[in-house]
Amino acid sequence: MLIVNQEVIDPALVEDAFQRIKTQAEMLSQISCCERDDEFLQQAQDEVIDGILLAQEAERRHQRIPDELFRPVFESALRQWRENGASWDLIEAHRKEIREESLAGLRMEFFTRDLFADVVDPTEDELQSYYELHQSDYFTPPSVHALHLVRFPDQTQLWSDYSLLLSVRDAVVDRGEDFPELAKTHTQKTNQEIDLDWISMERLSHPFEAILFSLRPGEISPIIHHENALHLVYAKEVKRAEQKSFEELHDDIMHKVLLEKKQAILRSLAAELRAKAVISGSAIEEPNPVEA
């Protein structure tokens, strides 16, 4: 059980943060990150502790919220519950919870307003430097709407399947025959699906993608041998890589640089609060000891 300054923390908060952190890491790496679960769990717990400490500090600094400011926010929250389909009985059952959430939101709003009062807009030089350091974030990789013919030969069928794909390629290149029809006829996919839809470049060193993203619209690939299969791919449409300009991104970069400045202030304050906090227990389950 995790306790922060005598406040018992719901383990679900850590679990939700863990799932988000892990999902983001897996999206970036394109692989499962199970071996890093302990690292992600610790990050999640630290994030939740910092959030709780900041919320506690917001409550300490803004214990009393004037009724004229609180009531419109509370009434708006009640209306939102109603608009989302909640009955009046359900709303009444959760009235205390809605009230506390409304108060917490207002306290955090006033708290951060005070914290960020001295934050100034970044200069154009700062924005330009940020853009140059993060150009890869604003790069749209090429993508291809690909059609696909695949065969799964064993060793006795390798040459015959290779010859078949070679004849299909010759038919398309030399005689202008229709690749989709040929692919549907000869694919060994059980559902005869040939459309791979849009594929964005993610692994330039991958042999299949290296060839796919070198194709021009209406062009068919050479025969690709990959993962115990023979492939032909056809570029139905192609979108070239795009690097967005600084001018296009100016407002977006302004928002991100301001956000980073504000997050740095919150991290710094959270570190100060953590140094004085009484934190005990953990939301991270310890592994069961192995019996001898």
Backbone as JSON, one array per atom type, in Angstrom:
{
  "sequence": "MLIVNQEVIDPALVEDAFQRIKTQAEMLSQISCCERDDEFLQQAQDEVIDGILLAQEAERRHQRIPDELFRPVFESALRQWRENGASWDLIEAHRKEIREESLAGLRMEFFTRDLFADVVDPTEDELQSYYELHQSDYFTPPSVHALHLVRFPDQTQLWSDYSLLLSVRDAVVDRGEDFPELAKTHTQKTNQEIDLDWISMERLSHPFEAILFSLRPGEISPIIHHENALHLVYAKEVKRAEQKSFEELHDDIMHKVLLEKKQAILRSLAAELRAKAVISGSAIEEPNPVEA",
  "N": [[0.85, -1.2, 0.0], [0.61, 2.13, -0.92], [1.4, 5.16, 0.63], [1.14, 8.59, 0.91], [2.1, 11.28, 2.66], [0.23, 10.57, 4.67], [-1.95, 10.04, 3.08], [-3.72, 7.56, 1.54], [-2.99, 5.9, -1.42], [-4.73, 5.11, -4.34], [-4.19, 2.05, -5.89], [-4.93, 1.73, -8.54], [-4.38, 4.09, -9.85], [-1.62, 4.03, -10.24], [-1.46, 1.75, -11.83], [-2.87, 2.58, -14.13], [-1.18, 4.64, -15.02], [1.12, 3.14, -15.49], [0.29, 1.44, -17.63], [-0.11, 3.36, -19.63], [2.49, 4.49, -19.93], [3.97, 2.22, -20.69], [2.65, 1.5, -23.07], [3.2, 3.74, -24.69], [6.0, 3.49, -24.91], [6.19, 1.07, -26.29], [4.96, 1.73, -28.68], [6.82, 3.48, -29.74], [9.06, 1.85, -30.06], [8.15, -0.29, -31.48], [8.09, -2.88, -30.56], [7.37, -5.41, -28.09], [7.68, -4.56, -24.67], [8.09, -6.09, -22.35], [10.21, -6.9, -20.74], [10.97, -4.59, -19.56], [9.16, -3.93, -17.65], [9.44, -3.56, -14.83], [10.9, -1.18, -14.74], [9.07, 0.58, -15.97], [6.96, 0.43, -14.16], [8.13, 1.62, -11.9], [8.54, 4.2, -12.89], [5.86, 4.92, -13.25], [4.87, 4.87, -10.61], [6.45, 6.9, -9.45], [5.55, 9.07, -10.95], [2.86, 9.22, -10.16], [3.16, 9.72, -7.41], [4.4, 12.27, -7.5], [2.3, 13.71, -8.68], [0.32, 13.5, -6.71], [1.57, 14.83, -4.58], [1.71, 17.43, -5.63], [-1.0, 17.99, -5.89], [-1.76, 17.91, -3.23], [-0.3, 20.12, -2.3], [-1.52, 22.13, -3.76], [-4.03, 22.09, -2.57], [-3.32, 22.87, 0.02], [-2.45, 25.49, -0.4], [-4.7, 26.69, -1.4], [-7.05, 26.4, 0.26], [-9.63, 27.37, 0.79], [-12.18, 27.98, -1.41], [-13.85, 30.53, -3.01], [-17.4, 30.71, -2.9], [-18.79, 31.83, -5.04], [-17.12, 31.34, -7.15], [-16.82, 28.6, -7.14], [-19.42, 27.45, -7.36], [-20.49, 27.76, -10.12], [-18.75, 26.03, -11.52], [-19.18, 23.56, -10.27], [-21.91, 23.18, -10.83], [-21.78, 23.02, -13.58], [-20.35, 20.62, -13.86], [-22.23, 18.81, -12.85], [-24.22, 19.09, -14.77], [-22.85, 18.06, -16.97], [-22.57, 15.38, -16.31], [-25.25, 14.7, -16.41], [-25.84, 15.2, -19.12], [-24.31, 13.22, -20.23], [-25.82, 11.04, -19.83], [-26.36, 10.13, -17.25], [-28.57, 9.28, -14.59], [-30.69, 11.24, -12.36], [-30.7, 10.07, -9.85], [-28.33, 8.58, -9.87], [-26.48, 10.63, -10.14], [-26.92, 11.96, -7.73], [-26.01, 10.03, -5.97], [-23.32, 10.15, -6.45], [-22.67, 12.67, -5.76], [-21.01, 13.83, -3.78], [-18.49, 12.96, -4.61], [-18.34, 14.22, -7.14], [-18.37, 16.84, -6.32], [-15.95, 17.0, -4.86], [-14.1, 16.51, -6.9], [-14.54, 18.74, -8.53], [-13.75, 20.81, -6.82], [-11.04, 20.11, -6.49], [-10.13, 20.44, -9.1], [-10.45, 23.22, -9.47], [-8.75, 24.2, -7.47], [-6.27, 23.27, -8.44], [-6.19, 24.71, -10.8], [-6.0, 27.42, -9.9], [-3.65, 27.17, -8.46], [-1.66, 26.42, -10.4], [-1.87, 28.63, -12.03], [-0.75, 30.62, -10.43], [1.83, 29.54, -10.15], [2.81, 29.66, -12.76], [2.9, 32.3, -13.37], [5.09, 33.93, -13.93], [6.15, 32.92, -16.23], [7.42, 33.46, -19.38], [6.82, 34.15, -22.87], [8.63, 32.19, -25.26], [11.58, 33.25, -27.07], [12.11, 34.04, -30.57], [14.52, 32.94, -31.36], [14.79, 30.87, -29.49], [12.65, 29.26, -30.26], [13.44, 28.56, -32.86], [15.76, 27.12, -32.32], [14.68, 24.98, -30.91], [13.17, 23.77, -32.93], [15.22, 22.95, -34.7], [16.5, 21.06, -33.15], [14.58, 19.13, -32.9], [13.78, 18.17, -35.37], [13.28, 15.64, -36.42], [10.9, 14.94, -35.23], [9.05, 16.2, -36.72], [8.97, 15.08, -39.14], [7.5, 13.47, -41.78], [7.32, 10.23, -42.71], [7.85, 8.41, -45.83], [5.11, 6.75, -47.49], [3.37, 3.89, -48.75], [0.73, 2.68, -50.68], [0.18, -0.52, -50.86], [-0.02, -3.44, -52.9], [-0.06, -7.02, -52.78], [1.5, -10.07, -53.48], [1.99, -13.32, -52.43], [3.85, -16.3, -51.87], [4.32, -19.49, -50.34], [6.63, -21.48, -50.42], [7.84, -24.89, -50.05], [11.02, -26.62, -49.88], [11.0, -28.27, -52.12], [9.31, -26.98, -53.84], [10.35, -24.52, -54.32], [11.7, -23.5, -56.64], [9.7, -23.71, -58.62], [7.7, -22.03, -57.64], [9.13, -19.64, -57.58], [9.57, -19.31, -60.31], [6.93, -18.97, -61.11], [6.25, -16.48, -59.91], [8.08, -14.92, -61.25], [7.09, -15.05, -63.84], [4.66, -13.75, -63.47], [5.57, -11.22, -62.85], [6.85, -10.54, -65.24], [4.62, -10.5, -66.9], [3.26, -8.26, -65.99], [5.17, -6.19, -66.26], [6.15, -6.38, -68.92], [3.91, -6.87, -70.56], [1.88, -5.4, -69.58], [-0.18, -6.43, -68.02], [-2.84, -6.9, -65.57], [-1.98, -6.38, -62.3], [-3.45, -6.71, -59.79], [-5.42, -8.68, -60.45], [-3.86, -10.87, -61.21], [-2.48, -11.26, -58.84], [-4.54, -11.98, -57.04], [-5.25, -14.38, -58.16], [-3.01, -16.01, -57.84], [-2.0, -15.78, -55.23], [-1.11, -17.23, -52.05], [-2.3, -16.68, -49.7], [-4.79, -17.47, -47.37], [-7.24, -16.16, -47.4], [-7.16, -14.88, -49.76], [-6.46, -12.21, -49.74], [-5.03, -9.3, -50.97], [-4.45, -6.67, -50.62], [-2.48, -4.53, -48.86], [-2.97, -2.13, -47.79], [-2.17, 1.26, -46.67], [1.23, 1.64, -45.97], [3.61, 2.84, -43.77], [6.98, 3.99, -43.78], [9.14, 2.53, -41.52], [11.25, 0.89, -40.85], [14.04, 1.13, -42.25], [16.18, -0.54, -42.76], [15.04, -2.98, -43.08], [14.58, -5.65, -45.29], [12.29, -6.06, -46.93], [10.86, -3.62, -46.68], [12.8, -1.82, -47.56], [12.91, -2.27, -50.29], [10.2, -1.89, -50.98], [9.77, 0.87, -50.46], [11.27, 2.03, -52.37], [9.92, 1.97, -54.67], [8.09, 3.38, -57.43], [4.91, 5.0, -58.18], [2.65, 2.64, -59.54], [4.56, 0.75, -60.05], [6.17, -2.46, -59.99], [7.74, -4.68, -57.71], [11.0, -6.35, -57.63], [11.38, -9.93, -57.19], [11.04, -10.85, -53.84], [12.67, -12.56, -51.32], [11.78, -13.49, -48.24], [11.46, -14.27, -44.83], [10.86, -17.04, -45.18], [9.21, -17.0, -47.39], [8.06, -16.05, -50.68], [7.77, -12.96, -52.28], [5.92, -10.54, -54.15], [5.49, -7.1, -54.54], [3.36, -4.36, -55.22], [3.22, -0.99, -56.05], [0.55, 0.82, -55.55], [-0.22, 3.46, -54.9], [1.79, 6.29, -53.94], [3.15, 8.16, -51.29], [5.36, 10.7, -50.81], [8.18, 11.37, -48.63], [8.01, 13.97, -46.15], [9.11, 17.01, -44.86], [8.16, 19.18, -42.47], [8.05, 22.73, -42.43], [9.66, 25.31, -40.44], [8.11, 27.61, -40.32], [5.51, 26.65, -40.78], [5.14, 25.25, -38.45], [5.33, 26.98, -36.38], [3.44, 27.99, -34.39], [2.72, 25.63, -33.1], [5.18, 24.79, -32.06], [5.7, 26.9, -30.35], [3.68, 26.44, -28.43], [4.56, 23.95, -27.42], [7.11, 24.52, -26.36], [6.45, 26.37, -24.35], [4.89, 24.65, -22.79], [6.82, 22.79, -21.96], [8.42, 24.44, -20.37], [6.63, 24.98, -18.28], [6.18, 22.41, -17.32], [8.7, 21.84, -16.36], [8.83, 23.57, -14.17], [6.86, 22.41, -12.55], [8.02, 19.88, -12.11], [10.3, 20.62, -10.68], [9.19, 21.76, -8.35], [7.8, 19.53, -7.39], [9.95, 17.88, -6.74], [11.05, 19.31, -4.6], [8.92, 19.13, -2.78], [8.81, 16.37, -2.43], [11.16, 15.89, -1.05], [10.51, 16.69, 1.49], [8.37, 15.19, 2.15], [6.4, 12.55, 3.68], [6.62, 9.4, 2.8], [5.48, 6.17, 2.38], [5.49, 2.58, 1.99], [4.39, 0.89, -1.05], [3.04, 0.82, -4.34], [3.73, -1.1, -6.0], [3.77, -4.46, -6.56], [5.57, -6.84, -4.71], [7.61, -9.57, -5.82], [6.62, -12.96, -5.22], [8.34, -14.89, -2.77], [10.54, -17.52, -3.69], [9.98, -20.79, -2.85], [12.13, -22.96, -1.07]],
  "CA": [[0.0, 0.0, 0.0], [1.38, 3.37, -1.04], [0.85, 6.24, 1.44], [1.87, 9.84, 0.71], [1.64, 12.25, 3.67], [-0.95, 9.98, 5.31], [-3.02, 9.8, 2.11], [-3.6, 6.25, 0.89], [-3.11, 6.09, -2.87], [-5.42, 4.04, -5.07], [-3.26, 1.36, -6.8], [-5.38, 1.86, -9.93], [-3.7, 5.25, -10.43], [-0.31, 3.57, -10.7], [-1.69, 0.81, -12.92], [-3.23, 3.35, -15.32], [0.04, 5.32, -15.48], [2.0, 2.1, -16.02], [-0.18, 1.01, -18.95], [0.15, 4.44, -20.59], [3.93, 4.6, -20.16], [4.4, 1.04, -21.44], [2.09, 1.59, -24.43], [3.97, 4.75, -25.42], [7.33, 2.93, -25.2], [6.05, 0.03, -27.31], [4.65, 2.39, -29.94], [8.06, 4.06, -30.26], [10.05, 0.82, -30.4], [7.49, -1.29, -32.32], [8.26, -4.21, -29.98], [6.87, -5.54, -26.73], [8.72, -4.15, -23.71], [7.8, -6.77, -21.07], [11.42, -6.96, -19.91], [11.15, -3.29, -18.91], [7.99, -3.66, -16.81], [9.84, -3.01, -13.53], [11.27, 0.22, -14.99], [7.85, 1.35, -16.24], [6.2, 0.51, -12.91], [8.74, 2.62, -11.04], [8.21, 5.5, -13.48], [4.44, 5.18, -12.99], [4.7, 5.21, -9.2], [7.04, 8.22, -9.23], [4.66, 10.06, -11.56], [1.68, 9.35, -9.31], [3.57, 10.4, -6.17], [4.57, 13.7, -7.8], [0.98, 14.29, -8.89], [-0.36, 13.6, -5.41], [2.23, 15.9, -3.82], [1.3, 18.71, -6.19], [-2.4, 18.19, -5.55], [-1.79, 18.26, -1.81], [0.2, 21.48, -2.15], [-2.58, 23.01, -4.28], [-5.07, 22.18, -1.53], [-2.78, 23.64, 1.14], [-2.38, 26.92, -0.74], [-6.02, 27.2, -1.77], [-8.0, 25.61, 1.04], [-10.98, 27.92, 0.67], [-12.54, 28.48, -2.73], [-15.08, 31.34, -2.89], [-18.58, 30.02, -3.42], [-19.18, 32.38, -6.35], [-16.27, 30.72, -8.17], [-17.02, 27.15, -7.11], [-20.75, 26.98, -7.75], [-20.68, 27.54, -11.57], [-17.97, 24.86, -11.94], [-19.88, 22.39, -9.75], [-23.15, 23.0, -11.59], [-21.39, 22.57, -14.91], [-20.0, 19.2, -13.75], [-23.49, 18.07, -12.7], [-24.88, 19.08, -16.09], [-22.11, 17.18, -17.87], [-22.98, 14.02, -15.96], [-26.62, 14.5, -16.92], [-25.77, 15.14, -20.58], [-23.7, 11.94, -20.59], [-26.8, 9.97, -19.66], [-26.55, 9.73, -15.86], [-29.85, 9.63, -13.97], [-30.54, 12.11, -11.2], [-30.36, 9.22, -8.7], [-26.91, 8.26, -9.95], [-25.75, 11.87, -9.86], [-27.01, 12.23, -6.29], [-25.16, 9.05, -5.28], [-21.93, 10.54, -6.65], [-22.61, 14.12, -5.6], [-19.82, 14.18, -3.01], [-17.34, 12.73, -5.48], [-18.33, 15.27, -8.16], [-18.01, 18.07, -5.63], [-14.52, 16.97, -4.54], [-13.36, 16.64, -8.16], [-14.67, 20.13, -8.96], [-12.88, 21.59, -5.94], [-9.64, 19.79, -6.81], [-9.81, 21.07, -10.37], [-10.31, 24.67, -9.26], [-7.52, 24.44, -6.7], [-5.12, 23.1, -9.32], [-6.2, 25.84, -11.75], [-5.45, 28.59, -9.21], [-2.29, 26.82, -8.07], [-0.78, 26.5, -11.57], [-1.88, 30.03, -12.49], [0.25, 31.32, -9.63], [3.16, 29.0, -10.45], [3.23, 30.01, -14.11], [2.69, 33.74, -13.57], [6.3, 34.59, -14.45], [6.61, 32.26, -17.46], [7.33, 34.37, -20.53], [6.87, 33.49, -24.17], [9.99, 32.0, -25.76], [12.01, 34.12, -28.17], [12.17, 33.37, -31.87], [15.74, 32.12, -31.36], [14.49, 29.65, -28.74], [11.79, 28.43, -31.09], [14.23, 28.03, -33.96], [16.65, 26.1, -31.76], [13.85, 23.8, -30.61], [12.85, 23.14, -34.22], [16.4, 22.29, -35.24], [16.81, 19.89, -32.31], [13.49, 18.15, -32.95], [13.28, 18.06, -36.74], [12.78, 14.29, -36.67], [9.52, 14.87, -34.76], [8.18, 16.85, -37.71], [9.24, 14.42, -40.41], [6.51, 12.47, -42.16], [8.02, 9.27, -43.57], [7.1, 8.01, -47.02], [4.17, 5.64, -47.32], [2.97, 3.26, -50.01], [-0.45, 1.82, -50.72], [0.81, -1.66, -51.5], [-0.69, -4.7, -53.2], [0.91, -8.03, -52.37], [1.38, -11.46, -53.9], [2.93, -14.09, -51.63], [3.86, -17.76, -51.98], [5.02, -20.12, -49.22], [7.12, -22.75, -50.97], [8.83, -25.71, -49.36], [12.24, -26.74, -50.68], [10.72, -28.93, -53.4], [8.51, -26.09, -54.67], [10.94, -23.19, -54.35], [11.97, -23.03, -58.0], [8.46, -23.55, -59.39], [7.04, -20.8, -57.17], [9.94, -18.51, -58.04], [9.28, -19.16, -61.74], [5.57, -18.43, -61.23], [6.29, -15.05, -59.62], [8.83, -14.27, -62.34], [6.18, -14.92, -64.99], [3.7, -12.7, -63.12], [6.26, -9.92, -62.97], [7.03, -10.28, -66.68], [3.31, -10.17, -67.47], [2.92, -6.88, -65.62], [6.17, -5.24, -66.78], [6.31, -6.45, -70.39], [2.66, -6.91, -71.31], [0.91, -4.49, -68.98], [-1.33, -7.14, -67.45], [-3.34, -6.32, -64.33], [-1.38, -7.05, -61.15], [-4.43, -7.19, -58.81], [-6.05, -9.93, -60.87], [-2.85, -11.92, -61.13], [-2.18, -11.51, -57.43], [-5.66, -12.73, -56.46], [-5.25, -15.73, -58.72], [-1.84, -16.82, -57.46], [-1.57, -15.67, -53.84], [-1.38, -18.38, -51.19], [-3.02, -16.28, -48.5], [-6.02, -18.26, -47.33], [-8.41, -15.33, -47.72], [-6.86, -14.23, -51.03], [-6.3, -10.78, -49.53], [-3.79, -8.8, -51.6], [-4.29, -5.24, -50.33], [-1.82, -4.26, -47.59], [-3.36, -0.76, -47.4], [-1.04, 2.18, -46.61], [2.32, 1.25, -45.09], [4.58, 3.92, -43.58], [8.34, 3.5, -43.57], [9.58, 2.53, -40.13], [12.49, 0.13, -40.7], [14.72, 1.26, -43.53], [17.09, -1.67, -42.96], [14.24, -4.18, -43.33], [14.7, -5.89, -46.74], [11.0, -5.88, -47.6], [10.54, -2.19, -46.73], [13.81, -1.12, -48.36], [12.48, -2.38, -51.7], [8.87, -1.3, -51.12], [9.78, 2.34, -50.48], [12.01, 2.52, -53.53], [9.05, 1.86, -55.84], [7.3, 4.52, -57.88], [3.51, 4.61, -58.41], [2.43, 1.74, -60.67], [5.75, -0.08, -60.29], [6.19, -3.73, -59.29], [9.05, -4.97, -57.15], [11.6, -7.64, -57.94], [10.95, -10.98, -56.26], [11.68, -10.7, -52.53], [12.63, -13.76, -50.48], [11.84, -12.99, -46.85], [10.72, -15.04, -43.84], [10.42, -18.32, -45.77], [8.17, -16.76, -48.39], [8.41, -15.26, -51.85], [6.84, -11.84, -52.35], [5.91, -9.43, -55.1], [4.66, -5.99, -54.09], [3.02, -3.4, -56.29], [2.93, 0.31, -55.46], [-0.65, 1.4, -56.14], [-0.03, 4.89, -54.72], [2.97, 6.6, -53.14], [3.27, 9.48, -50.68], [6.76, 10.92, -50.54], [8.54, 11.92, -47.32], [7.77, 15.4, -46.05], [9.65, 17.7, -43.69], [7.41, 20.42, -42.29], [8.92, 23.89, -42.24], [9.56, 26.03, -39.18], [6.98, 28.56, -40.41], [4.27, 25.88, -40.61], [5.07, 24.69, -37.11], [5.66, 28.01, -35.41], [2.51, 28.05, -33.25], [2.81, 24.36, -32.4], [6.43, 24.8, -31.3], [5.48, 27.86, -29.26], [2.9, 25.74, -27.41], [5.37, 22.89, -26.81], [8.18, 25.11, -25.54], [5.79, 26.87, -23.14], [4.49, 23.49, -21.99], [8.01, 22.24, -21.34], [8.8, 25.34, -19.28], [5.7, 24.78, -17.18], [6.43, 21.08, -16.76], [9.95, 21.93, -15.6], [8.47, 24.2, -12.9], [6.15, 21.41, -11.75], [8.97, 18.85, -11.68], [11.17, 21.2, -9.66], [8.42, 21.88, -7.11], [7.53, 18.18, -6.9], [11.18, 17.4, -6.11], [11.13, 19.98, -3.29], [7.89, 18.57, -1.9], [9.18, 14.99, -2.14], [12.23, 15.9, -0.05], [9.93, 16.94, 2.82], [7.18, 14.36, 2.31], [6.47, 11.24, 4.35], [6.12, 8.43, 1.81], [5.72, 4.81, 2.84], [4.86, 1.52, 1.22], [4.56, 0.88, -2.49], [1.93, 0.26, -5.13], [4.34, -2.13, -6.84], [3.76, -5.73, -5.85], [6.83, -7.56, -4.64], [7.47, -10.95, -6.27], [6.53, -13.95, -4.16], [9.59, -15.6, -2.61], [10.55, -18.89, -4.2], [10.2, -21.74, -1.76], [13.26, -23.87, -1.25]],
  "C": [[0.89, 1.26, 0.0], [0.67, 4.49, -0.27], [1.74, 7.47, 1.28], [1.3, 10.88, 1.67], [0.3, 11.84, 4.26], [-2.13, 9.78, 4.36], [-2.77, 8.47, 1.41], [-3.9, 6.4, -0.6], [-3.75, 4.86, -3.52], [-4.43, 3.36, -6.02], [-3.65, 1.49, -8.27], [-4.72, 3.06, -10.61], [-2.34, 4.86, -10.99], [-0.47, 2.63, -11.88], [-2.02, 1.55, -14.22], [-2.0, 4.06, -15.9], [1.0, 4.32, -16.09], [1.59, 1.69, -17.43], [0.08, 2.08, -20.0], [1.62, 4.53, -20.94], [4.43, 3.42, -21.01], [3.91, 1.09, -22.89], [2.87, 2.59, -25.27], [5.35, 4.2, -25.82], [7.25, 1.88, -26.31], [5.72, 0.64, -28.67], [5.92, 2.97, -30.57], [9.03, 3.0, -30.75], [9.5, -0.24, -31.35], [7.7, -2.72, -31.81], [7.66, -4.21, -28.58], [8.0, -5.29, -25.75], [8.52, -4.83, -22.37], [9.02, -6.8, -20.16], [11.68, -5.65, -19.19], [9.99, -2.94, -17.97], [8.37, -3.06, -15.46], [10.2, -1.53, -13.65], [10.02, 1.07, -15.19], [7.0, 1.48, -14.97], [6.79, 1.57, -11.96], [8.47, 4.02, -11.56], [6.77, 5.89, -13.15], [4.24, 5.59, -11.53], [5.27, 6.59, -8.89], [6.13, 9.32, -9.78], [3.43, 10.29, -10.69], [2.02, 10.07, -8.01], [3.72, 11.89, -6.41], [3.21, 14.38, -7.99], [0.22, 14.48, -7.6], [0.24, 14.73, -4.58], [1.81, 17.28, -4.32], [-0.16, 19.01, -5.85], [-2.54, 18.56, -4.07], [-1.32, 19.7, -1.58], [-0.83, 22.49, -2.66], [-3.68, 23.19, -3.25], [-4.59, 23.01, -0.35], [-2.81, 25.14, 0.84], [-3.75, 27.52, -1.02], [-7.09, 26.37, -1.07], [-9.44, 26.08, 0.83], [-11.18, 28.5, -0.73], [-13.84, 29.27, -2.59], [-16.26, 30.65, -3.57], [-18.97, 30.53, -4.8], [-18.31, 31.84, -7.49], [-16.53, 29.21, -8.27], [-18.35, 26.72, -7.71], [-20.93, 26.8, -9.26], [-19.93, 26.3, -12.07], [-18.68, 23.58, -11.5], [-21.15, 22.12, -10.55], [-22.86, 22.54, -13.01], [-21.04, 21.08, -14.92], [-21.26, 18.34, -13.62], [-24.22, 17.98, -14.04], [-24.19, 18.12, -17.04], [-22.44, 15.72, -17.58], [-24.36, 13.73, -16.55], [-26.61, 14.36, -18.43], [-25.15, 13.84, -21.08], [-24.59, 10.76, -20.26], [-27.03, 9.52, -18.24], [-27.92, 10.16, -15.36], [-29.61, 10.56, -12.79], [-30.18, 11.3, -9.95], [-28.88, 8.89, -8.69], [-26.06, 9.49, -9.63], [-25.77, 12.17, -8.35], [-26.11, 11.28, -5.51], [-23.69, 9.43, -5.38], [-21.72, 12.03, -6.4], [-21.34, 14.55, -4.84], [-18.56, 14.04, -3.86], [-17.21, 13.83, -6.53], [-17.88, 16.6, -7.53], [-16.5, 18.12, -5.36], [-13.67, 17.13, -5.81], [-13.41, 18.08, -8.67], [-13.78, 21.04, -8.12], [-11.41, 21.37, -6.28], [-9.23, 20.45, -8.12], [-9.59, 22.57, -10.24], [-9.03, 24.99, -8.49], [-6.29, 24.32, -7.59], [-5.04, 24.23, -10.34], [-5.58, 27.09, -11.12], [-3.97, 28.38, -8.87], [-1.32, 26.99, -9.25], [-0.76, 27.92, -12.14], [-0.82, 30.84, -11.73], [1.67, 30.86, -9.99], [3.7, 29.52, -11.78], [3.15, 31.51, -14.39], [3.89, 34.42, -14.22], [6.85, 33.91, -15.71], [6.38, 33.2, -18.64], [7.38, 33.57, -21.83], [8.31, 33.33, -24.64], [10.3, 32.95, -26.91], [12.01, 33.33, -29.47], [13.42, 32.5, -31.97], [15.52, 30.81, -30.62], [13.64, 28.69, -29.58], [12.56, 27.78, -32.23], [15.16, 26.92, -33.47], [15.89, 24.82, -31.45], [13.53, 23.04, -31.9], [14.04, 22.36, -34.76], [16.77, 21.04, -34.45], [15.78, 18.78, -32.46], [12.94, 17.96, -34.37], [12.7, 16.68, -37.03], [11.33, 14.12, -36.21], [8.54, 15.41, -35.79], [8.44, 16.31, -39.11], [8.17, 13.36, -40.65], [7.17, 11.49, -43.12], [7.2, 8.94, -44.81], [6.15, 6.87, -46.69], [3.72, 5.15, -48.7], [1.68, 2.48, -49.79], [-0.06, 0.61, -51.55], [-0.17, -2.8, -51.75], [0.36, -5.8, -53.15], [0.53, -9.41, -52.91], [2.42, -12.26, -53.14], [2.74, -15.58, -51.88], [4.7, -18.31, -50.84], [5.56, -21.48, -49.67], [7.92, -23.55, -49.94], [10.02, -25.89, -50.3], [11.98, -27.38, -52.04], [9.97, -28.02, -54.37], [9.16, -24.72, -54.89], [11.12, -22.68, -55.78], [10.68, -22.81, -58.79], [7.71, -22.29, -58.95], [7.81, -19.56, -57.6], [9.65, -18.25, -59.53], [7.9, -18.56, -61.96], [5.58, -16.93, -60.99], [7.05, -14.29, -60.69], [7.93, -14.07, -63.55], [5.12, -13.86, -64.73], [4.34, -11.33, -63.3], [6.47, -9.56, -64.44], [5.71, -9.86, -67.32], [2.94, -8.73, -67.19], [3.86, -5.9, -66.3], [6.17, -5.22, -68.31], [5.0, -6.34, -71.14], [1.56, -6.06, -70.68], [-0.31, -5.16, -68.4], [-1.63, -6.6, -66.04], [-2.79, -7.08, -63.11], [-2.43, -7.52, -60.14], [-5.07, -8.52, -59.19], [-5.08, -11.1, -60.78], [-2.55, -12.28, -59.68], [-3.29, -12.33, -56.77], [-5.65, -14.18, -56.93], [-4.16, -16.6, -58.1], [-1.4, -16.7, -56.01], [-1.9, -16.93, -53.06], [-1.93, -17.95, -49.83], [-4.38, -16.96, -48.51], [-7.25, -17.45, -47.7], [-8.26, -14.59, -49.05], [-6.75, -12.71, -50.91], [-4.97, -10.33, -50.12], [-3.5, -7.36, -51.23], [-3.7, -5.05, -48.94], [-2.17, -2.88, -47.04], [-2.09, 0.11, -47.36], [-0.02, 1.7, -45.58], [3.3, 2.41, -45.0], [5.95, 3.33, -43.28], [8.73, 3.63, -42.1], [10.93, 1.85, -39.96], [13.23, 0.11, -42.04], [15.65, 0.09, -43.82], [16.36, -2.99, -43.22], [14.23, -4.45, -44.84], [13.41, -5.67, -47.51], [10.7, -4.4, -47.76], [11.55, -1.42, -47.58], [13.44, -1.14, -49.84], [11.14, -1.68, -51.9], [8.94, 0.21, -51.28], [10.7, 2.92, -51.55], [11.16, 2.49, -54.8], [8.36, 3.18, -56.15], [5.86, 4.08, -58.11], [3.36, 3.75, -59.66], [3.59, 0.81, -60.96], [5.67, -1.34, -59.43], [7.61, -4.03, -58.84], [9.7, -6.17, -57.83], [11.07, -8.67, -56.95], [11.76, -10.86, -54.97], [11.54, -12.03, -51.78], [12.82, -13.32, -49.04], [10.93, -13.84, -45.97], [10.05, -16.27, -44.47], [9.26, -18.16, -46.75], [8.75, -15.96, -49.54], [7.33, -14.2, -52.04], [7.04, -11.04, -53.64], [5.03, -8.35, -54.51], [4.53, -4.98, -55.21], [2.61, -2.09, -55.62], [1.73, 0.93, -56.18], [-0.59, 2.92, -56.08], [1.18, 5.11, -53.82], [2.85, 8.02, -52.58], [4.72, 9.67, -50.28], [6.97, 11.49, -49.13], [8.35, 13.44, -47.33], [8.37, 15.93, -44.75], [8.93, 19.02, -43.55], [8.36, 21.55, -41.94], [8.69, 24.52, -40.86], [8.34, 26.96, -39.18], [5.65, 27.84, -40.2], [4.05, 25.49, -39.15], [5.21, 25.73, -36.0], [4.76, 27.98, -34.18], [2.57, 26.77, -32.43], [4.06, 24.3, -31.53], [6.32, 25.77, -30.13], [4.73, 27.17, -28.1], [3.76, 24.71, -26.68], [6.47, 23.45, -25.92], [7.59, 25.68, -24.25], [5.4, 25.72, -22.21], [5.7, 22.89, -21.27], [8.5, 23.12, -20.2], [7.92, 25.13, -18.05], [5.92, 23.42, -16.52], [7.71, 21.08, -15.93], [9.7, 22.56, -14.23], [7.78, 23.19, -11.99], [7.1, 20.33, -11.25], [9.86, 19.37, -10.56], [10.44, 21.3, -8.32], [8.14, 20.49, -6.53], [8.76, 17.6, -6.21], [11.36, 18.03, -4.73], [10.14, 19.37, -2.3], [8.24, 17.13, -1.5], [10.24, 14.92, -1.03], [11.69, 16.07, 1.36], [8.76, 16.0, 3.12], [7.46, 13.1, 3.12], [5.8, 10.23, 3.43], [6.47, 7.04, 2.31], [4.99, 3.81, 1.96], [5.13, 1.66, -0.27], [3.31, 0.33, -3.14], [2.43, -0.86, -6.03], [4.4, -3.42, -6.03], [5.13, -6.37, -5.87], [6.63, -8.99, -5.12], [7.41, -11.9, -5.09], [7.84, -14.68, -4.01], [9.47, -17.04, -3.1], [10.86, -19.82, -3.05], [11.34, -22.68, -2.09], [12.76, -25.3, -1.42]]
}
